[in-house]
Amino acid sequence: MARTRRKKKRTQNALQSEGEAEKVPRSFVIGRGKLPPLLRQLLKDLRKLMLPHTAVHLKEKKSNSMKDFLHVAGPLGVTHFLLLSHTDKAAYLRVARCPRGPTLTFKIHSYALDAEIARTQIRPRAPEGLFKNSPLIVLAGFGGEGEHLKVTTTMFQNIFPAINVNTVNLATCQRVVLLNYDKESKLIDFRHYSISLQPVGVSRPLKKLVYNRKIPDLRGLGDVSEFVTKSGYGSESEVEDEGSTVQLSSDVGHLKYKAPKSAVRLQEIGPRMTMQLVKVEEGLCSGAVLFHEYIKKTPEEIAALKENKEKREALRKQRRAEQEANVRRKELAKEAQRMHSKGITFKETNERGGEEAMDDEVDDAEWYRQEVGQEPDSEFMSSVGRGQKVQRDSEQKRLQKRKGLKSERQLPERKKGTFTKGFFSKGKGVAHAILSQRKQKKENERNTRPKKKRRTE
């Protein structure tokens, strides 16, 4: 029996519908300029943090501009840009909303990579499927006064997908991003943790038995109950705290069922950053400055800057219009030159009206009267055009031939058997005609000559 080809019945993403997939924010993490090796590694860690809705293997070139990324961002549904740059003074992180802004610029005071944080831990936690879902976002301390804090809160809330508390699957909540704002120092602590749940009221040996699924060592025990009720071998950090315990609303995994309480454990996985908000811009890396930490301007200065910007914008539009007009004029000139080289008149390709067309017709008729001495006919007026000297010469020759006029290329008088100076300069056609006549004359003489009789013995 022949094998039948398998038909695909599942969609690529069965968990999300098409409407929900369009609302998911996507991001590009881009490095601008030359970055040191450590910052280049921080760029990779940030791309890993933004998984799964980001381009991990995004290819960048030195020649790429922001317009190149904007042209690609539209079809791919990218909503945010994270731009990492470096100067002689510090490193900067810009978070921008695509395509029209705003843009937040943060100065990075200190940072730590994923590998550096993992080396400080005894048992780094990296379970399978940790980065298959987006992290949760938690903001603390951003409730103060100031429009820049509100813009920052809105930006970070929209950079990750929103969750519905009633329908969320607890198994997908495995990471959390914490941003803590200090009002006194104006610094933002950026942390990235993994979430783990531990059942409350279960001994450590029983946890190992369930999680590891290995046969325990029962040597030295008289009964299995001793293994279950055995306590100890724990640390003070494993003591359950009432503030860190939650009651699950659905089953999550082994020993984490709906009814019992579970303790929440957070383990840092990096990267870690301490940064400060420096500037808020209205557009995408451009536009009016809404907030600046170091530069303060008066209302008069702001109005003057706005007026200068409007003048520059008007001048830019004017230059753009002039440039487009020059390009159009050059294209028309090239087209006219191309038609002139092919012998096509302007009147044949475009219907002209008004005084210009009348002047052209008058000039052509006057030229015909002076050269030929007769009134021009309709056939000539329909074929000639302004500036077409080649067309006029050919028309003159045709009229001279039709009316029996002498040609300008008539040979000068010469004696028989001699060639005058400039004989062949009159044209190849004249010389060829004379040579053809001579050849024909020789052929006629050869044909009319009587044939010799063949001798017979």
N, C-alpha and C positions, 0 to 999 in steps of 0.2 A: 504494500500500500504506500503510495507516495506521501511524502510529508507536506503538510500545509503550512504556509507562512503564518507566523504569529501576528495577530492583529493587536495593535496597541489600544488598550481600553482605558488606561489611566492617563490623567493629565500630568503635566510637568510639576505642578504644585497643587496638590489636591486639598491642602489645608486652607488655602486662601482663594477666594473668588476673584474674578477679574476686577470688580470694583474695589475690593480691599487692596489688591496688588498695586493699583494706581496711586493709592493714598500713602503707601509706604515710602518714607523719605530715604533717598539714596545719596551717597556722598563720594567725593573724590578727595583723596589725601595727596597733595602735590607738594613737591619741593621746588622752591624758587631760588635760583642762583646756585652758587657753589656751596655745598654743605660739608662740614667736617664728618669724619667717619662715625663719630658717636651720634651726631644729629641724623645722619642717614639711617642708622639703626633705630633711632627713635621714630623716624618716619615709618619704618616697617612695623614697629610695635603699635603705632596709632592705626595703621591700616588693619592690623589684626584685631584691635579693639573694636573697630567699626564694623566688623563682620556681622552678618553675612551680606549686608546691603552696601557693599563698596567694591572697588576694583583693587584686589590685592596685588596683581601683577601689572599695574598701570605703567606703560612705557612713556618715558619723558625724554625730550631732547632740549638742547640749549636753545634751539631756534623756535621752540613752541612759545606762543604768546597766550594771553588770557582769552583772546578771541577763538583760538583753536580749541581750547577746552570748552568754551561756551557752545561752539557749533556741535560738539559731540554730546554735550550734556543734555541738550533738548531731546533728541531721539531716544536716549537711554533713560530719561526720567530722573536725572540727577538734580537734587534740590539744594545741596550744600557743598561748599568748597572748604577744605582745611588746608591752608597754605603755610608751610614751614619755611622760614628764611633765617639768615644769619648775617650779622654785621660785626664790625670790630668791637662793639660794646656789648652786645647781647644777642640772644636768639629770640625770635618772635614767631607767634602763632596767630594767624588770622583766620577767623571763622566768618564765612560770607554766605549769604542767602542768594541762590541763583534764580533768575538772572539779573535782578535789579537791586539787590542789597536788602538790608544794610550789611555793613562789614564791621566786625569787632576785632581790634588788634590787642593782643596780649603779649606782655614782655615776660619771658620765661626766666625766672631767677635761678631755679635749680630743677634738676630732673634726674630720674633713675630709670634704667632700662629693665625689661622683663628678666633678663639673665642675671642682673645684679640683685634683684629682689629674690629670685629663686635660690641664689647662693647663700642668702642669709637664713633660709628656712631649713629645718631638719627634714621635713617631708613635704616637698612642694606638691601641690595638688593640681593635677592636669587630667581630669577624667575625659573619656571619649565623648565627643559630641558637645564639648563645652562651648564652642563658638558657632554652633549651628543656629542659634537664635540670638536676637538682639538683646543687649543688656538693658536693665532698668536704670532709670535716672532719678537721683535723689539730690535735691538742692536744699541747702541749709544756710541761713543768714542773709538771704537776698530780699528780705522784706523791708529794707530801709527806704528812705526817701531818695528820690533821684530817678530821672528818666533812663539814665544809662543802666541802672540795675534792673529796671523793668525790661529793657531791650535784651539784656544778657539772659534774664530768666526765660523770656519767650524764645530766644534763639536756641538755648540748650534743651528746652522742652520739646522743640520741634525737630531737633536733629536726630532723635531716636523715635521709633514707632510708638504710638500711644497704645495703651492697654485698656481693656475693659475688665473691670474687677469682677463682674458677674460671670463672664464667659472665658476668662483666661485659663489656660492650662498650666497648673503649677509645675509640671515637669519641665516646661520651657524656661522657667525663671531660674537660671543658673548663674547669672552674672549681674552685677550692679556697679554703676558709676556714681561716685559721690563727689559733689562739689560743695565745699564749705567756704563761706566768705567771712573774713575777719574785718569788722568795721574799723577797728583801730589801725591796723597795719595796711588795710585795703589789699590784702593778698587773698588769693583763691587757692585752696588746697585741692588738687585733682587726684583722686584715688580710684583704683579699679580692683574689685574684689570678686571672688567666686563664692557662691552661696551653697551651703551644705546643711542638711537637716539630720539631726540625731534624735532618736527616740528617747523619751524621758522615762525613767524607772526600769530600765533594762540594764543588766549587768554587762560589764565589758567582755567577758568570755562569750556570752550569748551574742553580742554584737559581732564579734569576730567570726563566730560560727555561721551567722546568717550572711554576712557580707562576703567573706572569703570562700564560703562553701567548701571547706576542707574538713577532713576527719580530725577532730581534736585529739590531743594526747591525754588519755585517761589513766595513765600509769600513776600509781600512788593514791588513787581515789577508790573508795569502797563502793560508791553508788553514783549513778548519773545525776541524782539530785544534788550531790555535792558540787558538781560542775556548774549546774544551773544557778544554785544559790551562792556560789562562790563570789566573794567581793574582794576588792583590793586591786593592786597593780594599776591604780589610777593616779592621776595627778590633780592638783588643785584647780587647774584650768578646765577640767572636765566636770566640775561640780555644776549642776544645773542652776541657772538663775531664773527667777520668776519673770524678770523683765525681758529675757531673751527667748521665752517659750511661746509657741503659737499653737493653735488648734487648727488642724488642717480641715479644709472643706471638701477635699477629694483625695483619693489614693494617689500617692506619688511613686512609691517604690517599696523595697524591702523594709519591713518594720516601720513604714511611714504610711499608716492607714488614716481613714477619715476621722475616726473618733479620738484616738489617743493624742496627747500633746507631744510636740517635738521641739527640740532646742535648735535655734538658728546659729550657725557658725559661719563667720566670714573670714576668708583667707586671701590676702593680697596677692595678686598675680601680675600687677604692673600694666602699663608704665605709671610712674608717679611724677607729678609736676607741681611746682609752686610758681604761680604766675600772677600778673597784675594787669588789670584792664587799663590801657593807655589811651585808646582813641576809639571813637564810634563814628563811622562815616555813613552817609545817607545812601550812596550807591554801592556798586560792586567795585571795591578798591578805589573808589573815586567819589566825587560829589561833595556836598557840603558837610563840614565837620560838626556833628551834633554834640560831641563831648571830647575834651582833651584834658588829660591829667596835669600836664605841665604848662600849657599855653592857655591863657585866658584872654578873651577879646571883649571889648565894649560893644554895645549895640551899634554905635556909629561905624566902628571898624567892620562889623559883620555886614552892615548895609553897603559899605563901600566895596567889600569883597564880592557881594552878590551882584552889584552893578558892573564891576569889572568882568565877572564871569559871563553876564549877559552880553556885554560888548564882544568878548572873545567868541562867544557862541554865534553871534550875528556875523562877525567877520569870517568865521569858519564856514558858515553857510554861504556867504557871498563868494568866497574863494572856491568853494565846491561847485557853485553854479557856473562861475567863469571857467573852471577846468572842464566841466562837462560840455560847455559851449565850444571851447577850443577843440576838444576831442571830436565833437560832431562836425565842426568845420573841416578838420583834417580828413575825416572820413569822406566827406563830400568831395574834397579836392582830389583824393585818391581815386574815387569813383569816376570823377570827370576825366582824370588822366587816363584811366583804364579804357573808358569809352573812346577817347580821342585816339589812343593807340590802335584800337580795333576799327577805326573809321566810322564810328557811329555818331551821328549828329545829336546835338542836344535836343533838337526839336523832335526827333524820332522817339526819344526816351521819356520826354516830359513835355506836356502841353503847356506852353507859355502863353501868357496874355498880357495886355497892357501895352505901354509904350515901348518896352524893351523888345518885344517880339516884332513890333512894327518897324523899329529902327533896324533890326537885323535884316528884315525882308527888303527894306529900302536900300541898305548897303549892298546886299547881294544883287539886286536888280541893276544898280548903278555900275557895279563892277562888270556885269554881263554886257551892258551897253558899250562900255569903254573898250573891252577886249574883243568882242565879236562884232559890234556895230549893228546889232539888231535887238529887237525886243525879246526878253526871255520868255520861254514857253512854260506851261504849268509843270511839265515833267522836271525841268531844271529847278524850279522854285521849291518843289517838294523834296528834292534830294540834297540840296546844298544847305549848309548851316553856318553859323557864325564861327569864324576861326578855322574852318576846315579847308585849308589850302590844297591839300592832296586831293580832296574830293573835287575841287574846282578845276584843277589841272586835268584830271581824268575826264571831266565833263566837257572841257574845252576841246580836247583831242577827239572825243566822240562826235561833237558837233562839226568840227573841221572835216573829219572823214566823211560824214553824212552829206555835207554841202559841197564837197569837191574842192575844198580849199587846200592850198599847198601846205605840206607838213613842215614843221620847223626843223626836222631832221633830214631835209633833202640833201643829197650828196652834191658836192661842188663839181664843176666841170673839170674834166681831166682828159688827157690824151690817151689814145688806145695803147694798152700794154704798160701803163705807168700807174703808180699809186701816189696820190697826193698826201701831204702831211696831215695827219689826223684822220686818216681814212677809217681805221678801226676804232677811233675814239667816238665815232658817231653812234655806236651802239652795236651790240652783238647781232641784233636782228637784221640790220642792213648788210653787214659783212656776210652773214650766213646766207642771206638771199642771193647775193652776187655769186658766192662760191657754189651755191646750189644750181644757179643758171649755167655756170661754166661746166659743172659736172654733167648736167643734163645735155648740154651741147655736145660734149665728147661722147656721151652714150649714143646720141642720135647719129653722129658721124660714124661711129663704130658699127652701128646697125645697118646703115645705108651702104657701107662699103661692100663691094661684090666679093663673094666667097671664092677662094681658089679651088680649082678642080683637083681632086685626088688623082695622083698618078697611078695608072694601072699597068702592070706588066703583061 
